[in-house]
Amino acid sequence: MHLVFNLSTIFYYQNEEKITSKIHKQNKSNSVVLVVLLFFTLITSTIVSSLPFNNVFAQLGPAEPLAPQGLVNSGNRPSNDIFNISSGYKIEPVLWNLTIPSTVAFDDNGSMYVAESGYSYGGFKPLPRILKVDESGNVTVLVDRQLNGPITDIEFNKKNGVLYVSHRGIISAVDVGGRVKDLIVGLPSTGDHHNNQLALGPDGRIYFGQGTVTNTGVVGDDNYAYEWLKTSPELHDIPGKDITLTGQNFESVNPLTPQNITDYVTTGGFVPFGHNTTTSQAIKGDVKCGGCIISSNINGTDLKMVAWGLRNPYGIAFTEDGKKLIVTNNGADERGSRRIANDSDKILSIDMSNSSNLGNLWYGWPDFFGNAEPVTDPKFKSISSPDNKQPQFLMQNHPPVEKPLALLGEGVAVTQAALSNNSNFGNRGAIFIGEFGTAAPLIHPFADITQEMPGFKPNITGQKVIMLDPNTGNFSDFVSLKKFNKDFRPIGVKFDNKGDALYIVSYGKTILRESVPTGGSGIPGYRSGAGLYPFATIHATVWPYANTGVIWKITPSE
């Protein structure tokens, strides 16, 4: 029995009945069985790598019981009194006390899957995992191995009963037993931004957004504060197609030599930190590009670049007719060696009905911002820029620039998108989009004050869910806050499998800190410690708190 279980697990669905029947027919001694087991153990890796995608998953064994990373639904039930919500709808919490949750998905049986991201800027890296909540409300761990934080999205495929997972640098499939099969690897996701939300297209392909390595094309000391420059100084942005550079270079302090406070380096666009560029220098493009929309077959083969020149395309959703792909794109931050001011978050609409254009659509990054306007426009000059100069182009010979469908606020941190396709919920055809909320004044130093300070009343920037008409680009608030609240940070937006309930994943309490609490993790009431980044120009960080994430459910009230 033990041998039969192991073999059927290794081979998964492929030839499972055939193998089992053969083993039952064999009547061998224990020594022969051990020889067979040893033989199959030695050749397992070769066999597994050669089998078809749908039948093989890398991780073996059942899911473990719920680990004490915060007991789900312990403590007080969150109050919905903090919200404004559109007339005719009600909102209620269904799960709370989660640690930086990021997204949900639903299978055909009504079970909900919840991803706890496992990563946050600021060095907070708890265990990335996916929880399963069955129809009775029982919570178990589906998988907590072979996942890279952050998990940015999970999507259930009804055709094969598999969860697709977007986690840092990888697109994977996870079966009902928690076994993981990597489909796409090597995505450029170890910099500032990651691979993001997934969508299953009407053509049967997977679509996902991939963010850029840097803020505006140049590696600088701000990337030290984002933690990766100190460990991966070879990283740089990768365009979707071949480009030539203007040769512009930027000076910054060198945080890689903290023992020498007078050490400065110059860095160009699309090259590693400390590397200069020259006029007309060629940079090769790649399908595994940054700031792109990428698609593949359902098994991860046949990668194609759909659109490029985006900064951080976080949310992605098809319209009901499948002819448009709606993308949410984060605008530039006012940080680093090449600072851009007054750039807004955006919503893009990609025409999927014209296949000849796909792969040729360029949305302007890193040289066009706002409403597809050139970076040489005075509005984009930052008064906090180290060189106090007007930004110039990094690229020569720009392709035609596509304009966004809609402009949102500056620094609202737009997140996931979800289509309403059920008349029972209402607003059928609308796209619902999350806004995490600004990190001002950290990355937008002259934006509205959002922290409670003596003599200042904080403004609410983002921290809402909006409803978009994908035909016109018009949008309105669907869920917003009545007053400033640090706990509501909408990052995941999904409908259930019937489409009659909308789920909002709130990342949890998140503040900006210029010092760390004594004692380490995000625990209120602790004394402040020392400053955070003495070797970089960013001296603050986003500071999330454990066990504060909530899943909210919205349904019609009548």
C-alpha positions, 0 to 999 in steps of 0.5 A, spaced: 500 500 500 505 504 501 508 503 494 502 504 491 501 511 494 508 513 493 507 511 485 501 514 484 503 521 487 509 521 483 505 520 477 499 523 479 494 522 474 498 519 468 497 512 468 495 512 475 490 506 474 495 502 470 500 503 475 496 501 480 493 495 477 500 492 475 502 493 482 496 489 485 497 483 480 504 483 482 506 478 488 513 479 490 517 478 496 519 484 500 526 485 498 523 485 490 518 491 492 524 495 496 528 494 489 523 496 485 522 502 490 529 504 490 529 504 482 523 508 481 526 513 486 532 514 482 529 515 476 523 519 478 526 526 477 527 524 469 520 521 469 517 527 472 520 532 467 518 528 461 510 527 463 505 532 460 503 538 464 496 537 467 499 530 470 505 532 474 506 536 480 513 537 483 510 537 491 508 531 494 504 530 500 498 532 503 497 539 506 499 541 513 494 543 518 493 550 519 499 553 522 499 559 528 501 564 523 495 568 527 489 564 528 484 566 523 477 569 525 480 570 532 479 577 536 474 582 535 470 582 528 472 588 524 466 593 524 463 595 517 462 602 520 468 605 517 465 605 510 461 609 505 458 604 500 454 605 494 447 604 495 443 597 494 449 594 497 452 591 504 459 589 506 461 584 511 467 581 514 468 573 512 475 572 514 480 576 519 486 576 523 490 574 516 497 576 515 498 581 509 493 577 505 493 579 497 488 575 493 483 570 493 480 565 488 474 560 488 473 553 485 467 550 482 465 547 489 464 554 492 471 553 496 475 560 497 482 560 496 486 565 500 493 567 499 497 570 504 503 574 500 509 572 504 512 579 503 512 586 504 517 592 502 520 594 509 523 587 510 517 583 513 517 576 510 512 571 513 511 565 510 507 565 503 502 560 503 495 559 500 489 557 505 483 553 503 476 555 506 471 550 504 463 551 504 462 550 511 468 555 513 473 550 515 480 553 514 486 549 512 493 550 509 493 548 501 500 549 500 506 553 504 512 550 500 515 552 494 512 559 493 516 565 493 513 572 496 510 576 494 504 571 492 500 577 487 495 573 485 491 566 484 486 564 479 482 558 478 481 554 472 475 551 471 477 547 465 482 543 469 481 544 476 487 547 477 489 554 481 494 558 477 499 562 482 503 568 480 509 569 485 515 572 485 519 570 478 514 564 477 507 562 474 505 556 477 500 551 477 497 548 484 493 542 484 487 540 489 492 536 494 497 542 494 502 540 489 506 545 485 508 545 478 512 551 475 510 553 468 514 559 467 520 561 471 526 567 470 521 573 470 525 579 472 521 580 478 527 581 484 527 588 483 522 594 485 516 590 482 513 583 481 509 579 476 502 581 478 495 579 477 493 573 472 487 573 467 485 567 463 483 569 456 477 567 452 483 564 447 485 559 453 491 563 454 494 565 460 495 573 461 499 577 466 502 583 468 510 584 469 513 590 473 519 593 472 526 593 476 526 600 477 522 606 478 524 610 472 529 606 468 535 607 472 538 603 478 539 608 484 540 608 491 533 608 492 533 601 490 538 599 496 532 601 500 528 597 497 533 591 499 535 588 492 541 592 490 545 590 496 544 583 494 543 583 486 547 589 484 547 586 477 539 587 476 537 592 471 531 593 466 529 589 460 525 592 455 520 588 451 523 590 444 530 592 442 532 599 443 537 605 443 539 609 448 541 617 449 547 616 453 544 620 459 547 618 466 546 619 473 550 620 479 548 617 486 551 616 492 554 609 492 550 605 498 555 598 496 561 602 499 558 604 506 565 605 509 566 610 504 561 616 505 564 620 499 563 615 494 559 616 488 557 613 482 554 614 475 549 609 472 545 609 465 538 607 463 537 599 462 544 597 465 546 595 472 548 600 478 555 603 476 555 602 469 555 608 464 551 608 457 553 612 451 549 615 445 546 610 441 548 604 445 543 598 443 539 594 449 536 588 447 529 586 448 526 580 451 519 577 451 521 576 459 521 583 459 519 588 465 513 593 464 510 588 460 503 584 459 505 577 457 501 571 455 502 564 454 499 557 453 496 554 459 502 550 460 506 556 460 509 555 453 509 559 447 511 566 451 509 572 447 509 580 449 502 583 448 504 590 450 510 594 453 512 601 456 508 600 462 511 601 469 507 596 474 501 593 471 498 590 477 491 589 475 488 585 469 481 583 467 478 582 460 471 585 458 465 581 458 466 580 450 473 578 451 475 584 446 479 588 451 484 587 456 483 592 462 490 594 465 491 598 472 498 601 471 502 604 477 505 611 476 512 613 477 514 615 484 518 621 486 524 618 488 531 615 486 536 618 481 531 620 475 525 623 479 519 624 476 513 628 479 506 629 478 505 622 475 498 619 476 496 612 476 492 609 470 487 605 467 489 602 460 485 598 455 488 594 450 484 592 444 485 584 443 481 584 437 486 586 433 491 581 433 496 584 428 497 590 434 499 585 439 506 586 441 507 592 438 503 597 443 508 601 447 505 605 453 511 610 454 515 608 460 520 610 461 520 617 457 512 618 457 508 619 463 501 622 465 496 622 459 502 619 454 506 626 455 513 627 454 518 627 460 521 633 458 514 637 460 516 641 465 510 638 470 514 632 471 520 636 474 521 634 481 523 640 486 527 634 490 531 632 484 538 631 486 541 635 480 535 640 479 534 639 472 529 637 467 528 630 466 530 628 459 529 622 454 533 615 456 531 612 449 532 614 442 527 613 436 520 612 440 515 608 438 508 611 437 505 612 444 498 609 446 494 613 451 491 611 457 483 610 458 483 613 464 487 617 469 487 616 477 490 620 482 497 621 484 500 615 488 493 612 489 497 605 488 492 602 484 491 594 485 487 588 482 481 589 477 475 584 477 469 584 472 462 584 474 458 578 469 452 577 473 446 581 473 444 579 480 450 583 483 448 589 478 453 593 474 454 588 469 460 589 465 463 594 470 470 593 472 471 594 479 478 596 481 482 597 488 486 602 490 491 601 496 493 608 498 498 612 497 505 612 501 506 619 501 510 622 503 515 617 502 515 616 495 511 622 493 514 627 498 510 633 496 503 630 495 498 630 501 499 629 508 496 622 510 499 621 516 496 624 523 501 629 525 500 635 530 496 641 526 495 637 520 488 633 518 490 627 514 487 626 507 485 620 504 488 618 498 486 612 495 484 606 500 478 605 496 474 600 490 472 604 484 467 602 479 469 603 471 466 603 465 470 600 460 467 603 454 468 610 456 473 610 462 468 614 467 469 611 474 466 612 481 467 610 488 464 604 490 467 603 497 471 608 500 472 610 507 468 615 512 475 617 515 482 616 515 484 609 517 490 605 517 487 598 516 483 598 510 488 597 504 484 594 498 489 590 494 485 584 492 478 584 488 475 578 486 468 575 484 466 569 487 465 563 482 457 565 481 459 572 480 454 574 485 458 577 491 465 581 490 470 580 495 475 585 497 482 583 500 485 588 505 492 587 506 491 590 513 494 595 517 500 599 514 503 605 516 510 609 514 515 609 519 522 613 519 524 608 525 523 601 527 519 599 533 524 596 539 522 588 539 522 587 531 515 586 528 509 590 527 507 591 534 503 597 536 506 601 543 513 599 542 518 604 543 522 607 537 529 605 535 534 607 530 533 610 523 532 605 517 537 607 511 543 611 513 546 609 506 540 611 501 536 617 500 530 614 502 529 614 510 523 611 511 519 605 509 512 602 509 511 598 515 505 593 515 502 589 521 501 582 522 494 579 523 491 585 521 488 583 514 481 582 512 477 579 507 470 583 506 464 580 502 460 585 498 453 583 496 446 586 494 442 589 500 435 587 497 
